Amino acid sequence: MGEHKGSKAKEKEDDDMSAYVKPIQATPTLTGNDAISIVQQVLKAPSPKSVEKNKKMLEIRKRIEKK
């Protein structure tokens, strides 16, 4: 049986699309000191100085948004 005219166009379109697909990268795994360091950073409470700085920045942002 003969090929349909549209099937070659479909193949060309598929070839064009494959150029835009990025390869899937493996998810990095954390072990040892790196994992411990990240967990410690996540569990660490912010310092009073950084909390105060964030409050001031939030107030400034609110004033700017009102204008």
Secondary structure, 3 states (H helix, E strand, C coil): CCCCHHHHHHHHHHHHHHCCCCCCCCCCCCCHHHHHHHHHHHHCCCCHHHHHHHHHHHHHHHHHHHC
